[in-house]
Each structure stands twice: as structure tokens, then as C-alpha cells.
């Protein structure tokens, strides 16, 4: 893996109340056949992943409502897989439901941005936006290839954080999320684990008119 035998703490911000327009380091200009094919190739795996996860969450809390974003979770772990190798990589991709005998790894990584390019649009009164952020310990030096790929493929913003100073790192992340959500989520974290070396955040914002039940 891109981190040498270090404990990794991953946080996924699944759904937030309000997000500004997503920032992409590499503009997705190809909305033609290639993007559509990439999108369709990951669609069935994402649907199956959502179904398995929903079943698991319901089984653990049968009396509670379940609200989550499977696309956010799948995107975050797909990004994480860019820094994984051998068994870790296989476990991540199999957990997401991808069969690499039928789908090349590169096709998967092209599929997520293609899908988000279609989703990050404003149509009439419906608005859906998304984005990715990576906070990584400033004492860790990941491979440059990993950083380049999550920026170019997923449009992720990468920030250095001093997790030794847990309060300072928490404020850094909370302030960033607060700004990105226009004050809707002022305190994402109340505390951070002392072993944290990375915080990976994916957000999806949906804004649209509600339709009442008849």
C-alpha cells in the first residue's frame, strides 16, 4: 500500500445538507460514448453493493430508518484502492462488487467520474453536486502517483494535516467542511482518534422540491 503498515482511519461524509459547486482539477469534457460506456460498466456493481449494504444495515437496526449514500461509500473506497496493492486491493474491489475478469481496474476508475459528471448538474429545480477531500498526515509521504490519480480521476482536493495535534486537525477539517457546506455542518467531528493518519471525505448534495404524499 502507499502507506507502510500504518493504521488507516477512513471517514466518509455520506450526505450533507448543502455543498457548493464541486471543484474538479481535471475538467470532464467528454460526455460522449466513452463516458457513457464507463458509467454503464460500473452501474450494476454499484446497484448490487447498495442492496447488500442496505440489507446489512437493516439487519443490524431493524427498528430504525436507514439513510445512507452507497455511491459516496463506493467512491471513497474506489479512491482508496488507488493506493492499495495485492490482497488489500483485491479485498477492496471485491467488497464493492467489481469483477476484474470482466472489468479492468482503469475502467472502474473512469466510470465513477463519468457518473458524477452526469450527476453534477442543475436541471430545472433539481440540483445535485458532489466532491471529494483528502486530509493526510503531514509526516506521511504517499506516492506522488496516488495523489495525482485521485486529483485527476476523482477531482479530489488534498490537504496536509497535523494529526499529532488532534484539536488542531479537528478544527482544520471541521472549518473546511463548515465552509463547503455553507454552515450546515459546523462540527463534523467532535474528536479524532489518536491513530488517525488520513481522513477521506466524499459528499453528495441534493436539492429539489419535495412531493407530498396523496
N, C-alpha and C positions, 0 to 999 in steps of 0.2 A: 504494500500500500504506500501512498505518498507520505504517510506519517509512520515513523518507525515504532511499531509495537507500543503505541500510545493509546490510552483510553480516549474514546471519542464520545462526546456528548452532542447529540443532534436534537435541535428543537425545530419544530415545524409550525409556523403560524398558518393555520389552515384557512380560516375565513375571517376577514376583518370588516369593520363597518364602513370604512371609507379609505380609499387609496388614490393618490394622484396618478397621472398617466405613467405607465411603466416605462423605464429607461432601458433602451437596448443599445449595447455597444456596437452591434453589427446589425444594421437595418435589414429586415426581412423584406426584400423587394420581389422575390419570386413567388407569386401566388398562383402559378400555373400548374401544369400537370405534375411536375416533380413534387411540389409541396403537397398537393392533394394525395398523391400516392403515399408519401411519407406519413401523412396524417392517418390514412386508412389502415396502414400496416400496423399501427400501434393501438388502433381503436378497440379491437376485440380483446386484446390483453388487458387494456385499462378497464373495460367493462367487467371482465371476469375478476380482476383484482378488487374492484368496487364491491362486487357481490360477495366475495369471500370475506372481505373486511367487514361489511355490514352484518353478515351472519355472525361473525366472531364478536363484534361489539354488542349485538343484541343478546347473544347468549350470556355475556358477562353482566349485562344490566337489563334484564328482560322487562322490568317495570319502568324503565326510563326512555325518554325520547332520545334518538340518536341523530346527531347533526355533525357532519364532517365533510371534508373535501377530498375524495380519493385522488383527484387529479393533482392536488397540491402535494399529497404524500408521495405519489408515484414520481412526480417531477423532482422532488427533493432527493429521493433515493437514486433516481437516474443520474442526477448531477453528481451525487456522492460516488457512484460507480465509476466515474471518470478517473478517480484516484485509487481504485481498487484493482487487484490482480488475483489470479488463480482462484482458490476456493472462495475467497471473500467476494470476488466479482461474480462468480457463478451463483452464490447464495443470494446476492442482491437481485440479480436478474431473474432467477427462478422464483424468488419471492414476489416479484412484480408480475410474474406470469409470462415472461418472454422466453420463447424457444429459439435459441441461437442457431439451430439447424434449419430453421425456416426464415429467420430474420437476422440480418447482420447487425452487430452492435452499432455500427455507424448509422444504419438506417433508423434504429431506435432513437439515437440522439438527434437525428434530423427530424424525426416525427414529432417530438414534443414542441420544438419551436414553431413548426408548421401549424400545429394545433393551436398554440397560443396566439399565433399571428391571426388566425381566423377568429379567435375569441376576443382579442383585444381591440374591439371595435365599438362604435356607438351607432346604434341603429334605432332611429326614432326616439322613443322614451326609454329604451333599454341600453344600459351601459355596463360593460364588463371589462375589467382591466386586471392585470396581474404583474408580478415581478419577483425577483429573487435577490437575496442578500446573503453574503457570507462574511462572518466575523471570525477571524482566525488569530490564534495567539501570536503575539509579535516575536516570540522566541522560536517559533516553528518556521521552517523554511520548506514549504511544499514545492514540488516540481513545477517549474515555470509552465510546462506543457499543461498541467492540470488547471492552473489559473487561467491560461489563455483559452482553454477549451470551455470552461464554464462561463467565461465572459463572451466568447464568440458564438457558442452554440446556444447558451441559455440567457444571454444578456444580463448575467449576474453582476452586481456591484460587490467588490471585495474590499474589506476594511481590516486593518490591523487592530488588535485589542490586547490590552494587558490584563489577562485573567488572573494574574497574581494579585492584583488589586481588584478583588471581586466587586466591591462597591463601585469603583470607577468604571469597570467593564459593564456592570449592570446599568449604570447611568448612561454610558455611551450607547448601548443598544436600545434602552428604553427611549432616550431622546430621539434616536433615529426613527424608531417605529412611530413614536408620537408625531413626528414631523410628517412621515409618509402617510399616516392615517388622518392627518388634519385634526389631531387632538382626540380622535375617537378611542385610541388605545394608549393612554398616557403611561401605563405601567404594565408592560408585557411580562416582566419578571420581577418578583418580589425578592428573589435571591438567586444566586448561581452556585452550582456545585464547585467545590474547590478543584476537582479534577478536569473541569471543562477546558478543552483546547479549541473547540470550534462550535459556533452557533450558525446553523443554516436555516434561513427563513424563506419560505415561499408564501406569497399572499395572493388571494383572488378576491376581487371586489365586484359585487353585482349590485346594480342599482336599477330598479324598474318598478313600474306601478303594480300594486297588489290587486288581485282579482278576488272579490268576495265570493263566498260560497252561497249558492241559491238554496 
